[in-house]
Amino acid sequence: MFHSDAEAIIRDALKLRETVLATQLNLTVNGEMYWRLNGLVDRLHEVMGAVAGREPDFRTARLGLLPLPEDYCDRT
């Protein structure tokens, strides 16, 4: 994959992530749609990590509300 393609995928994934997070603000936390969207955010993180070849860099500017690295400690 070309570097420019990877950057475009990550940039678009971040925009989609921002939209999903904004949508979640209007939903109740115990609702089914909230958790479905939460799962989508998790999948976006996986895709961004796979495209970048590593976990997203949480110190990078303008990444928004990415989970902190310790949020991944229970993942296998």
Secondary structure, DSSP 8 states (H G I E B T S, - for coil): --HHHHHHHHHHHHHHHHHHHHHHTTS-TTSHHHHHHHHHHHHHHHHHHHHHTSS--TTSTT--S---GGGGTT--
